[in-house]
Amino acid sequence: MQSQAIKYCELCGSPIRGNGITVLFEGSIITVCPACYARIKKSAKITDLPKKPQSKKSIKPSMPKVNNEVELEVVDDYYKLIKEARERLKLTQQQLALQLKVSENIIKRFESGKLKPTIQQAKQLEKLLGVKLLVPVEEGGEEEEETDFNLTLGDVAHIREGKS
């Protein structure tokens, strides 16, 4: 059994076997696969800085954070808004990545919906692209609605037996 999460190269997106190589590249600390490191080693510097603080940010983007006592969350259709705004401003993914100080692969993952921006990244994207990505978290309202429509195995058994 594998208890560790699979790590992906932040440049090419391929799975990394082992720990990968953590480097300082174009102002960002990223973890890359050996193949990408071979391509960027002239302009990248291996760093001993732990990657964990950045990983925690990317693991918890959907968790609301307190900002002036208002909890915020990223809207569900963030990926569409980011892509449409970038295209409207005639920016490439690489240009947006440079402005946001992340790798181009991160922008690609945002736009495909595979990676949700952190609250801080969403604030930067709002300023750069002129879109609204953050909304206040609604307290409890959504959870009650969702539980009304969930079926249980017991519900299915009653339906099959013709009971209501």
VMD Tcl script that builds the backbone (N, CA, C; Angstrom):
set m [mol new atoms 492]
animate dup $m
set s [atomselect $m all]
$s set {name element resname resid chain x y z} {
  {N N MET 1 A 0.825 -1.192 0.000}
  {CA C MET 1 A 0.000 0.000 0.000}
  {C C MET 1 A 0.860 1.243 0.000}
  {N N GLN 2 A 0.446 2.216 -0.744}
  {CA C GLN 2 A 1.190 3.463 -0.836}
  {C C GLN 2 A 0.418 4.535 -0.090}
  {N N SER 3 A 1.012 5.055 0.995}
  {CA C SER 3 A 0.304 6.033 1.812}
  {C C SER 3 A 0.627 7.458 1.386}
  {N N GLN 4 A 1.684 7.654 0.611}
  {CA C GLN 4 A 2.046 8.992 0.185}
  {C C GLN 4 A 1.299 9.366 -1.085}
  {N N ALA 5 A 0.980 10.637 -1.190}
  {CA C ALA 5 A 0.324 11.133 -2.395}
  {C C ALA 5 A 1.344 11.176 -3.529}
  {N N ILE 6 A 0.866 10.989 -4.735}
  {CA C ILE 6 A 1.748 11.040 -5.897}
  {C C ILE 6 A 2.132 12.487 -6.136}
  {N N LYS 7 A 3.414 12.734 -6.360}
  {CA C LYS 7 A 3.892 14.074 -6.667}
  {C C LYS 7 A 4.013 14.207 -8.179}
  {N N TYR 8 A 3.715 15.411 -8.660}
  {CA C TYR 8 A 3.800 15.676 -10.085}
  {C C TYR 8 A 4.805 16.786 -10.342}
  {N N CYS 9 A 5.521 16.682 -11.450}
  {CA C CYS 9 A 6.469 17.715 -11.859}
  {C C CYS 9 A 5.690 18.992 -12.144}
  {N N GLU 10 A 6.162 20.106 -11.582}
  {CA C GLU 10 A 5.453 21.362 -11.749}
  {C C GLU 10 A 5.766 22.040 -13.079}
  {N N LEU 11 A 6.625 21.449 -13.895}
  {CA C LEU 11 A 6.876 21.978 -15.236}
  {C C LEU 11 A 6.143 21.178 -16.297}
  {N N CYS 12 A 6.311 19.856 -16.286}
  {CA C CYS 12 A 5.711 19.044 -17.347}
  {C C CYS 12 A 4.453 18.305 -16.901}
  {N N GLY 13 A 4.236 18.196 -15.588}
  {CA C GLY 13 A 3.034 17.545 -15.085}
  {C C GLY 13 A 3.115 16.042 -14.963}
  {N N SER 14 A 4.253 15.434 -15.290}
  {CA C SER 14 A 4.360 13.980 -15.206}
  {C C SER 14 A 4.599 13.549 -13.758}
  {N N PRO 15 A 4.179 12.327 -13.395}
  {CA C PRO 15 A 4.408 11.835 -12.037}
  {C C PRO 15 A 5.913 11.741 -11.744}
  {N N ILE 16 A 6.273 12.065 -10.505}
  {CA C ILE 16 A 7.676 12.012 -10.105}
  {C C ILE 16 A 7.895 10.769 -9.263}
  {N N ARG 17 A 8.872 9.987 -9.632}
  {CA C ARG 17 A 9.267 8.839 -8.813}
  {C C ARG 17 A 10.280 9.333 -7.805}
  {N N GLY 18 A 10.073 8.988 -6.538}
  {CA C GLY 18 A 10.972 9.484 -5.500}
  {C C GLY 18 A 10.543 10.874 -5.056}
  {N N ASN 19 A 11.496 11.656 -4.559}
  {CA C ASN 19 A 11.176 12.978 -4.025}
  {C C ASN 19 A 11.167 14.080 -5.061}
  {N N GLY 20 A 11.811 13.903 -6.189}
  {CA C GLY 20 A 11.936 14.972 -7.161}
  {C C GLY 20 A 13.057 15.915 -6.745}
  {N N ILE 21 A 13.241 16.969 -7.486}
  {CA C ILE 21 A 14.313 17.930 -7.222}
  {C C ILE 21 A 13.664 19.284 -6.992}
  {N N THR 22 A 13.887 19.839 -5.797}
  {CA C THR 22 A 13.321 21.148 -5.465}
  {C C THR 22 A 14.326 22.212 -5.859}
  {N N VAL 23 A 13.873 23.139 -6.718}
  {CA C VAL 23 A 14.769 24.159 -7.263}
  {C C VAL 23 A 14.131 25.539 -7.174}
  {N N LEU 24 A 14.986 26.550 -7.204}
  {CA C LEU 24 A 14.545 27.931 -7.344}
  {C C LEU 24 A 14.663 28.249 -8.824}
  {N N PHE 25 A 13.516 28.481 -9.488}
  {CA C PHE 25 A 13.491 28.689 -10.931}
  {C C PHE 25 A 12.582 29.862 -11.237}
  {N N GLU 26 A 13.115 30.881 -11.866}
  {CA C GLU 26 A 12.376 32.084 -12.247}
  {C C GLU 26 A 11.604 32.676 -11.072}
  {N N GLY 27 A 12.225 32.679 -9.899}
  {CA C GLY 27 A 11.629 33.310 -8.728}
  {C C GLY 27 A 10.675 32.437 -7.936}
  {N N SER 28 A 10.441 31.202 -8.365}
  {CA C SER 28 A 9.534 30.308 -7.657}
  {C C SER 28 A 10.277 29.060 -7.222}
  {N N ILE 29 A 9.885 28.536 -6.069}
  {CA C ILE 29 A 10.431 27.264 -5.615}
  {C C ILE 29 A 9.484 26.185 -6.104}
  {N N ILE 30 A 10.004 25.289 -6.944}
  {CA C ILE 30 A 9.183 24.238 -7.537}
  {C C ILE 30 A 9.891 22.901 -7.415}
  {N N THR 31 A 9.121 21.825 -7.512}
  {CA C THR 31 A 9.670 20.480 -7.526}
  {C C THR 31 A 9.512 19.931 -8.940}
  {N N VAL 32 A 10.620 19.459 -9.505}
  {CA C VAL 32 A 10.605 18.995 -10.889}
  {C C VAL 32 A 11.140 17.571 -10.978}
  {N N CYS 33 A 10.842 16.929 -12.092}
  {CA C CYS 33 A 11.358 15.582 -12.356}
  {C C CYS 33 A 12.801 15.703 -12.857}
  {N N PRO 34 A 13.565 14.619 -12.812}
  {CA C PRO 34 A 14.946 14.677 -13.286}
  {C C PRO 34 A 15.079 15.131 -14.746}
  {N N ALA 35 A 14.133 14.764 -15.607}
  {CA C ALA 35 A 14.206 15.153 -17.024}
  {C C ALA 35 A 14.080 16.670 -17.173}
  {N N CYS 36 A 13.140 17.277 -16.441}
  {CA C CYS 36 A 12.990 18.735 -16.514}
  {C C CYS 36 A 14.181 19.438 -15.882}
  {N N TYR 37 A 14.711 18.873 -14.807}
  {CA C TYR 37 A 15.871 19.493 -14.174}
  {C C TYR 37 A 17.042 19.526 -15.149}
  {N N ALA 38 A 17.207 18.451 -15.932}
  {CA C ALA 38 A 18.301 18.404 -16.909}
  {C C ALA 38 A 18.165 19.549 -17.926}
  {N N ARG 39 A 16.910 19.926 -18.257}
  {CA C ARG 39 A 16.681 21.006 -19.217}
  {C C ARG 39 A 16.870 22.396 -18.624}
  {N N ILE 40 A 16.594 22.559 -17.322}
  {CA C ILE 40 A 16.625 23.900 -16.730}
  {C C ILE 40 A 17.785 24.130 -15.781}
  {N N LYS 41 A 18.684 23.156 -15.646}
  {CA C LYS 41 A 19.707 23.260 -14.606}
  {C C LYS 41 A 20.642 24.462 -14.761}
  {N N LYS 42 A 20.788 25.000 -15.963}
  {CA C LYS 42 A 21.644 26.175 -16.135}
  {C C LYS 42 A 21.024 27.417 -15.508}
  {N N SER 43 A 19.698 27.499 -15.480}
  {CA C SER 43 A 19.038 28.681 -14.928}
  {C C SER 43 A 18.316 28.405 -13.610}
  {N N ALA 44 A 18.434 27.195 -13.083}
  {CA C ALA 44 A 17.773 26.849 -11.825}
  {C C ALA 44 A 18.823 26.550 -10.766}
  {N N LYS 45 A 18.458 26.771 -9.528}
  {CA C LYS 45 A 19.361 26.522 -8.416}
  {C C LYS 45 A 18.680 25.560 -7.449}
  {N N ILE 46 A 19.341 24.440 -7.152}
  {CA C ILE 46 A 18.788 23.488 -6.195}
  {C C ILE 46 A 18.717 24.170 -4.837}
  {N N THR 47 A 17.605 23.990 -4.160}
  {CA C THR 47 A 17.409 24.643 -2.872}
  {C C THR 47 A 17.093 23.608 -1.795}
  {N N ASP 48 A 17.504 23.916 -0.583}
  {CA C ASP 48 A 17.219 23.052 0.553}
  {C C ASP 48 A 15.979 23.519 1.289}
  {N N LEU 49 A 15.336 24.598 0.789}
  {CA C LEU 49 A 14.140 25.106 1.442}
  {C C LEU 49 A 13.045 24.050 1.358}
  {N N PRO 50 A 12.352 23.815 2.449}
  {CA C PRO 50 A 11.288 22.810 2.399}
  {C C PRO 50 A 10.151 23.262 1.507}
  {N N LYS 51 A 9.598 22.344 0.742}
  {CA C LYS 51 A 8.510 22.628 -0.176}
  {C C LYS 51 A 7.167 22.576 0.536}
  {N N LYS 52 A 7.132 22.047 1.755}
  {CA C LYS 52 A 5.874 21.814 2.445}
  {C C LYS 52 A 4.973 23.030 2.572}
  {N N PRO 53 A 5.455 24.234 2.943}
  {CA C PRO 53 A 4.514 25.349 3.054}
  {C C PRO 53 A 3.756 25.620 1.756}
  {N N GLN 54 A 4.428 25.531 0.594}
  {CA C GLN 54 A 3.732 25.741 -0.669}
  {C C GLN 54 A 2.764 24.599 -0.943}
  {N N SER 55 A 3.162 23.350 -0.612}
  {CA C SER 55 A 2.288 22.214 -0.844}
  {C C SER 55 A 1.023 22.336 -0.030}
  {N N LYS 56 A 1.145 22.790 1.207}
  {CA C LYS 56 A -0.036 22.951 2.038}
  {C C LYS 56 A -0.998 23.939 1.403}
  {N N LYS 57 A -0.467 25.015 0.816}
  {CA C LYS 57 A -1.327 25.997 0.176}
  {C C LYS 57 A -2.063 25.370 -0.990}
  {N N SER 58 A -1.379 24.559 -1.785}
  {CA C SER 58 A -2.038 23.999 -2.950}
  {C C SER 58 A -2.961 22.845 -2.580}
  {N N ILE 59 A -2.786 22.237 -1.414}
  {CA C ILE 59 A -3.665 21.161 -0.992}
  {C C ILE 59 A -4.972 21.726 -0.449}
  {N N LYS 60 A -4.941 22.907 0.174}
  {CA C LYS 60 A -6.105 23.449 0.839}
  {C C LYS 60 A -6.724 24.659 0.138}
  {N N PRO 61 A -6.743 24.749 -1.186}
  {CA C PRO 61 A -7.298 25.957 -1.776}
  {C C PRO 61 A -8.799 26.086 -1.568}
  {N N SER 62 A -9.513 24.972 -1.412}
  {CA C SER 62 A -10.951 25.060 -1.261}
  {C C SER 62 A -11.361 25.371 0.174}
  {N N MET 63 A -10.426 25.316 1.095}
  {CA C MET 63 A -10.739 25.637 2.480}
  {C C MET 63 A -10.853 27.144 2.626}
  {N N PRO 64 A -11.952 27.626 3.200}
  {CA C PRO 64 A -12.092 29.063 3.369}
  {C C PRO 64 A -11.106 29.604 4.379}
  {N N LYS 65 A -10.618 30.799 4.145}
  {CA C LYS 65 A -9.688 31.449 5.057}
  {C C LYS 65 A -10.343 32.709 5.586}
  {N N VAL 66 A -9.954 33.073 6.782}
  {CA C VAL 66 A -10.521 34.262 7.385}
  {C C VAL 66 A -9.744 35.480 6.909}
  {N N ASN 67 A -10.449 36.469 6.368}
  {CA C ASN 67 A -9.842 37.712 5.925}
  {C C ASN 67 A -10.761 38.829 6.400}
  {N N ASN 68 A -10.314 39.585 7.398}
  {CA C ASN 68 A -11.153 40.621 7.999}
  {C C ASN 68 A -12.488 40.032 8.468}
  {N N GLU 69 A -12.432 38.870 9.072}
  {CA C GLU 69 A -13.585 38.166 9.644}
  {C C GLU 69 A -14.603 37.718 8.602}
  {N N VAL 70 A -14.252 37.726 7.326}
  {CA C VAL 70 A -15.125 37.228 6.272}
  {C C VAL 70 A -14.430 36.030 5.635}
  {N N GLU 71 A -15.099 34.882 5.650}
  {CA C GLU 71 A -14.520 33.696 5.033}
  {C C GLU 71 A -14.803 33.728 3.536}
  {N N LEU 72 A -13.763 33.465 2.742}
  {CA C LEU 72 A -13.884 33.510 1.288}
  {C C LEU 72 A -13.616 32.142 0.703}
  {N N GLU 73 A -14.206 31.892 -0.451}
  {CA C GLU 73 A -13.919 30.678 -1.200}
  {C C GLU 73 A -13.887 31.004 -2.686}
  {N N VAL 74 A -13.191 30.161 -3.437}
  {CA C VAL 74 A -13.073 30.342 -4.881}
  {C C VAL 74 A -14.350 29.817 -5.543}
  {N N VAL 75 A -14.879 30.573 -6.498}
  {CA C VAL 75 A -16.104 30.165 -7.196}
  {C C VAL 75 A -15.887 28.853 -7.946}
  {N N ASP 76 A -16.981 28.112 -8.175}
  {CA C ASP 76 A -16.879 26.799 -8.808}
  {C C ASP 76 A -16.397 26.856 -10.253}
  {N N ASP 77 A -16.773 27.891 -11.006}
  {CA C ASP 77 A -16.393 27.969 -12.423}
  {C C ASP 77 A -15.153 28.842 -12.641}
  {N N TYR 78 A -14.233 28.825 -11.660}
  {CA C TYR 78 A -13.007 29.638 -11.730}
  {C C TYR 78 A -12.219 29.369 -13.001}
  {N N TYR 79 A -12.167 28.118 -13.430}
  {CA C TYR 79 A -11.342 27.742 -14.589}
  {C C TYR 79 A -11.825 28.433 -15.868}
  {N N LYS 80 A -13.144 28.549 -16.031}
  {CA C LYS 80 A -13.700 29.240 -17.208}
  {C C LYS 80 A -13.379 30.730 -17.146}
  {N N LEU 81 A -13.591 31.316 -15.958}
  {CA C LEU 81 A -13.365 32.756 -15.797}
  {C C LEU 81 A -11.905 33.126 -16.064}
  {N N ILE 82 A -10.978 32.305 -15.548}
  {CA C ILE 82 A -9.552 32.583 -15.736}
  {C C ILE 82 A -9.192 32.512 -17.217}
  {N N LYS 83 A -9.618 31.445 -17.888}
  {CA C LYS 83 A -9.263 31.266 -19.299}
  {C C LYS 83 A -9.867 32.365 -20.178}
  {N N GLU 84 A -11.158 32.664 -19.965}
  {CA C GLU 84 A -11.817 33.679 -20.779}
  {C C GLU 84 A -11.184 35.056 -20.584}
  {N N ALA 85 A -10.860 35.392 -19.333}
  {CA C ALA 85 A -10.261 36.705 -19.056}
  {C C ALA 85 A -8.859 36.791 -19.652}
  {N N ARG 86 A -8.082 35.715 -19.544}
  {CA C ARG 86 A -6.718 35.706 -20.106}
  {C C ARG 86 A -6.785 35.893 -21.620}
  {N N GLU 87 A -7.695 35.173 -22.264}
  {CA C GLU 87 A -7.838 35.284 -23.711}
  {C C GLU 87 A -8.349 36.673 -24.118}
  {N N ARG 88 A -9.264 37.243 -23.328}
  {CA C ARG 88 A -9.789 38.579 -23.613}
  {C C ARG 88 A -8.671 39.620 -23.551}
  {N N LEU 89 A -7.733 39.435 -22.610}
  {CA C LEU 89 A -6.606 40.358 -22.473}
  {C C LEU 89 A -5.455 40.021 -23.420}
  {N N LYS 90 A -5.653 38.974 -24.241}
  {CA C LYS 90 A -4.651 38.527 -25.223}
  {C C LYS 90 A -3.311 38.197 -24.568}
  {N N LEU 91 A -3.385 37.507 -23.431}
  {CA C LEU 91 A -2.189 37.037 -22.730}
  {C C LEU 91 A -2.014 35.550 -23.008}
  {N N THR 92 A -0.767 35.105 -23.113}
  {CA C THR 92 A -0.504 33.681 -23.205}
  {C C THR 92 A -0.470 33.118 -21.794}
  {N N GLN 93 A -0.533 31.802 -21.682}
  {CA C GLN 93 A -0.432 31.173 -20.369}
  {C C GLN 93 A 0.926 31.485 -19.745}
  {N N GLN 94 A 1.954 31.532 -20.565}
  {CA C GLN 94 A 3.296 31.830 -20.073}
  {C C GLN 94 A 3.370 33.258 -19.529}
  {N N GLN 95 A 2.775 34.223 -20.213}
  {CA C GLN 95 A 2.792 35.610 -19.752}
  {C C GLN 95 A 2.051 35.757 -18.420}
  {N N LEU 96 A 0.901 35.089 -18.301}
  {CA C LEU 96 A 0.143 35.139 -17.055}
  {C C LEU 96 A 0.929 34.479 -15.922}
  {N N ALA 97 A 1.598 33.363 -16.231}
  {CA C ALA 97 A 2.402 32.668 -15.228}
  {C C ALA 97 A 3.521 33.575 -14.707}
  {N N LEU 98 A 4.165 34.309 -15.597}
  {CA C LEU 98 A 5.227 35.229 -15.179}
  {C C LEU 98 A 4.677 36.330 -14.279}
  {N N GLN 99 A 3.524 36.869 -14.618}
  {CA C GLN 99 A 2.927 37.920 -13.802}
  {C C GLN 99 A 2.495 37.403 -12.433}
  {N N LEU 100 A 2.036 36.150 -12.390}
  {CA C LEU 100 A 1.578 35.548 -11.140}
  {C C LEU 100 A 2.737 34.921 -10.353}
  {N N LYS 101 A 3.907 34.824 -11.013}
  {CA C LYS 101 A 5.117 34.224 -10.425}
  {C C LYS 101 A 4.915 32.754 -10.064}
  {N N VAL 102 A 4.316 32.016 -11.014}
  {CA C VAL 102 A 4.161 30.568 -10.909}
  {C C VAL 102 A 4.588 29.964 -12.237}
  {N N SER 103 A 4.687 28.639 -12.282}
  {CA C SER 103 A 5.057 28.001 -13.543}
  {C C SER 103 A 3.857 27.979 -14.492}
  {N N GLU 104 A 4.151 27.872 -15.764}
  {CA C GLU 104 A 3.106 27.835 -16.788}
  {C C GLU 104 A 2.173 26.643 -16.566}
  {N N ASN 105 A 2.733 25.550 -16.040}
  {CA C ASN 105 A 1.947 24.348 -15.775}
  {C C ASN 105 A 0.836 24.620 -14.757}
  {N N ILE 106 A 1.099 25.490 -13.796}
  {CA C ILE 106 A 0.087 25.841 -12.795}
  {C C ILE 106 A -1.083 26.542 -13.485}
  {N N ILE 107 A -0.801 27.454 -14.399}
  {CA C ILE 107 A -1.862 28.160 -15.135}
  {C C ILE 107 A -2.669 27.151 -15.963}
  {N N LYS 108 A -1.980 26.201 -16.613}
  {CA C LYS 108 A -2.675 25.188 -17.394}
  {C C LYS 108 A -3.609 24.370 -16.508}
  {N N ARG 109 A -3.146 24.040 -15.298}
  {CA C ARG 109 A -3.968 23.261 -14.374}
  {C C ARG 109 A -5.151 24.084 -13.863}
  {N N PHE 110 A -4.944 25.385 -13.625}
  {CA C PHE 110 A -6.059 26.254 -13.233}
  {C C PHE 110 A -7.123 26.232 -14.320}
  {N N GLU 111 A -6.704 26.441 -15.572}
  {CA C GLU 111 A -7.642 26.569 -16.681}
  {C C GLU 111 A -8.335 25.259 -17.046}
  {N N SER 112 A -7.735 24.138 -16.688}
  {CA C SER 112 A -8.386 22.854 -16.958}
  {C C SER 112 A -9.260 22.407 -15.790}
  {N N GLY 113 A -9.207 23.145 -14.679}
  {CA C GLY 113 A -10.012 22.792 -13.516}
  {C C GLY 113 A -9.392 21.722 -12.645}
  {N N LYS 114 A -8.147 21.351 -12.921}
  {CA C LYS 114 A -7.474 20.309 -12.136}
  {C C LYS 114 A -6.872 20.850 -10.847}
  {N N LEU 115 A -6.640 22.161 -10.788}
  {CA C LEU 115 A -6.034 22.775 -9.609}
  {C C LEU 115 A -6.795 24.056 -9.291}
  {N N LYS 116 A -7.236 24.157 -8.049}
  {CA C LYS 116 A -7.961 25.350 -7.615}
  {C C LYS 116 A -6.958 26.336 -7.040}
  {N N PRO 117 A -7.023 27.602 -7.424}
  {CA C PRO 117 A -6.080 28.576 -6.881}
  {C C PRO 117 A -6.296 28.774 -5.383}
  {N N THR 118 A -5.215 29.098 -4.679}
  {CA C THR 118 A -5.339 29.446 -3.274}
  {C C THR 118 A -6.070 30.783 -3.192}
  {N N ILE 119 A -6.471 31.159 -1.995}
  {CA C ILE 119 A -7.152 32.441 -1.815}
  {C C ILE 119 A -6.232 33.576 -2.262}
  {N N GLN 120 A -4.950 33.486 -1.894}
  {CA C GLN 120 A -3.981 34.527 -2.273}
  {C C GLN 120 A -3.812 34.589 -3.794}
  {N N GLN 121 A -3.685 33.422 -4.438}
  {CA C GLN 121 A -3.545 33.389 -5.897}
  {C C GLN 121 A -4.814 33.933 -6.564}
  {N N ALA 122 A -5.967 33.604 -6.000}
  {CA C ALA 122 A -7.229 34.094 -6.565}
  {C C ALA 122 A -7.296 35.621 -6.474}
  {N N LYS 123 A -6.815 36.185 -5.374}
  {CA C LYS 123 A -6.798 37.647 -5.232}
  {C C LYS 123 A -5.888 38.272 -6.289}
  {N N GLN 124 A -4.722 37.660 -6.521}
  {CA C GLN 124 A -3.806 38.168 -7.539}
  {C C GLN 124 A -4.433 38.054 -8.926}
  {N N LEU 125 A -5.074 36.927 -9.201}
  {CA C LEU 125 A -5.726 36.738 -10.501}
  {C C LEU 125 A -6.852 37.743 -10.700}
  {N N GLU 126 A -7.597 38.041 -9.637}
  {CA C GLU 126 A -8.664 39.038 -9.743}
  {C C GLU 126 A -8.097 40.390 -10.173}
  {N N LYS 127 A -6.958 40.783 -9.573}
  {CA C LYS 127 A -6.337 42.063 -9.923}
  {C C LYS 127 A -5.787 42.044 -11.347}
  {N N LEU 128 A -5.085 40.965 -11.707}
  {CA C LEU 128 A -4.454 40.889 -13.022}
  {C C LEU 128 A -5.468 40.784 -14.157}
  {N N LEU 129 A -6.531 39.997 -13.945}
  {CA C LEU 129 A -7.460 39.691 -15.027}
  {C C LEU 129 A -8.756 40.499 -14.969}
  {N N GLY 130 A -9.019 41.144 -13.840}
  {CA C GLY 130 A -10.248 41.919 -13.715}
  {C C GLY 130 A -11.499 41.062 -13.644}
  {N N VAL 131 A -11.397 39.922 -12.949}
  {CA C VAL 131 A -12.546 39.028 -12.785}
  {C C VAL 131 A -12.825 38.827 -11.299}
  {N N LYS 132 A -13.999 38.310 -10.979}
  {CA C LYS 132 A -14.387 38.035 -9.596}
  {C C LYS 132 A -14.293 36.534 -9.366}
  {N N LEU 133 A -13.294 36.106 -8.573}
  {CA C LEU 133 A -13.083 34.686 -8.302}
  {C C LEU 133 A -13.425 34.294 -6.866}
  {N N LEU 134 A -13.514 35.271 -5.971}
  {CA C LEU 134 A -13.767 34.989 -4.558}
  {C C LEU 134 A -15.150 35.459 -4.147}
  {N N VAL 135 A -15.831 34.609 -3.395}
  {CA C VAL 135 A -17.139 34.961 -2.849}
  {C C VAL 135 A -17.158 34.578 -1.373}
  {N N PRO 136 A -17.979 35.262 -0.578}
  {CA C PRO 136 A -18.096 34.887 0.834}
  {C C PRO 136 A -18.704 33.491 0.971}
  {N N VAL 137 A -18.256 32.764 1.995}
  {CA C VAL 137 A -18.778 31.423 2.247}
  {C C VAL 137 A -20.159 31.556 2.865}
  {N N GLU 138 A -21.115 30.802 2.326}
  {CA C GLU 138 A -22.462 30.794 2.893}
  {C C GLU 138 A -22.486 29.802 4.040}
  {N N GLU 139 A -23.014 30.222 5.176}
  {CA C GLU 139 A -23.043 29.383 6.370}
  {C C GLU 139 A -24.209 28.411 6.339}
  {N N GLY 140 A -23.929 27.122 6.259}
  {CA C GLY 140 A -24.910 26.071 6.468}
  {C C GLY 140 A -25.994 25.910 5.418}
  {N N GLY 141 A -26.322 26.896 4.644}
  {CA C GLY 141 A -27.434 26.811 3.693}
  {C C GLY 141 A -27.262 25.712 2.668}
  {N N GLU 142 A -26.073 25.599 2.110}
  {CA C GLU 142 A -25.835 24.594 1.072}
  {C C GLU 142 A -25.902 23.186 1.621}
  {N N GLU 143 A -25.348 22.969 2.810}
  {CA C GLU 143 A -25.298 21.627 3.376}
  {C C GLU 143 A -26.690 21.060 3.582}
  {N N GLU 144 A -27.644 21.884 4.050}
  {CA C GLU 144 A -28.993 21.408 4.272}
  {C C GLU 144 A -29.641 21.003 2.953}
  {N N GLU 145 A -29.428 21.792 1.903}
  {CA C GLU 145 A -30.009 21.469 0.604}
  {C C GLU 145 A -29.450 20.159 0.073}
  {N N GLU 146 A -28.158 19.951 0.218}
  {CA C GLU 146 A -27.533 18.744 -0.313}
  {C C GLU 146 A -28.060 17.507 0.388}
  {N N THR 147 A -28.273 17.537 1.708}
  {CA C THR 147 A -28.716 16.356 2.432}
  {C C THR 147 A -30.142 15.978 2.052}
  {N N ASP 148 A -30.975 16.934 1.595}
  {CA C ASP 148 A -32.337 16.622 1.200}
  {C C ASP 148 A -32.377 15.715 -0.031}
  {N N PHE 149 A -31.370 15.771 -0.876}
  {CA C PHE 149 A -31.394 15.053 -2.138}
  {C C PHE 149 A -30.508 13.814 -2.160}
  {N N ASN 150 A -29.887 13.469 -1.043}
  {CA C ASN 150 A -29.018 12.296 -1.001}
  {C C ASN 150 A -29.846 11.044 -0.767}
  {N N LEU 151 A -29.623 10.024 -1.579}
  {CA C LEU 151 A -30.271 8.739 -1.394}
  {C C LEU 151 A -29.374 7.834 -0.574}
  {N N THR 152 A -29.991 7.028 0.257}
  {CA C THR 152 A -29.240 6.021 1.002}
  {C C THR 152 A -29.597 4.654 0.442}
  {N N LEU 153 A -28.883 3.640 0.876}
  {CA C LEU 153 A -29.177 2.285 0.418}
  {C C LEU 153 A -30.577 1.875 0.862}
  {N N GLY 154 A -30.978 2.335 2.037}
  {CA C GLY 154 A -32.330 2.053 2.528}
  {C C GLY 154 A -33.397 2.663 1.631}
  {N N ASP 155 A -33.156 3.882 1.150}
  {CA C ASP 155 A -34.106 4.529 0.240}
  {C C ASP 155 A -34.265 3.718 -1.036}
  {N N VAL 156 A -33.172 3.217 -1.559}
  {CA C VAL 156 A -33.211 2.420 -2.783}
  {C C VAL 156 A -33.992 1.137 -2.543}
  {N N ALA 157 A -33.798 0.496 -1.386}
  {CA C ALA 157 A -34.515 -0.737 -1.066}
  {C C ALA 157 A -36.014 -0.471 -0.986}
  {N N HIS 158 A -36.415 0.654 -0.382}
  {CA C HIS 158 A -37.831 0.985 -0.302}
  {C C HIS 158 A -38.412 1.250 -1.684}
  {N N ILE 159 A -37.681 1.909 -2.558}
  {CA C ILE 159 A -38.165 2.181 -3.894}
  {C C ILE 159 A -38.348 0.885 -4.673}
  {N N ARG 160 A -37.385 -0.021 -4.561}
  {CA C ARG 160 A -37.483 -1.295 -5.294}
  {C C ARG 160 A -38.642 -2.144 -4.815}
  {N N GLU 161 A -38.928 -2.078 -3.498}
  {CA C GLU 161 A -40.024 -2.865 -2.939}
  {C C GLU 161 A -41.374 -2.189 -3.169}
  {N N GLY 162 A -41.380 -0.977 -3.695}
  {CA C GLY 162 A -42.612 -0.259 -3.971}
  {C C GLY 162 A -43.132 0.506 -2.788}
  {N N LYS 163 A -42.288 0.697 -1.765}
  {CA C LYS 163 A -42.706 1.463 -0.567}
  {C C LYS 163 A -42.286 2.905 -0.746}
  {N N SER 164 A -43.046 3.820 -0.171}
  {CA C SER 164 A -42.681 5.235 -0.242}
  {C C SER 164 A -42.680 5.850 1.117}
}
mol reanalyze $m
mol bondsrecalc $m
mol representation Tube
mol addrep $m
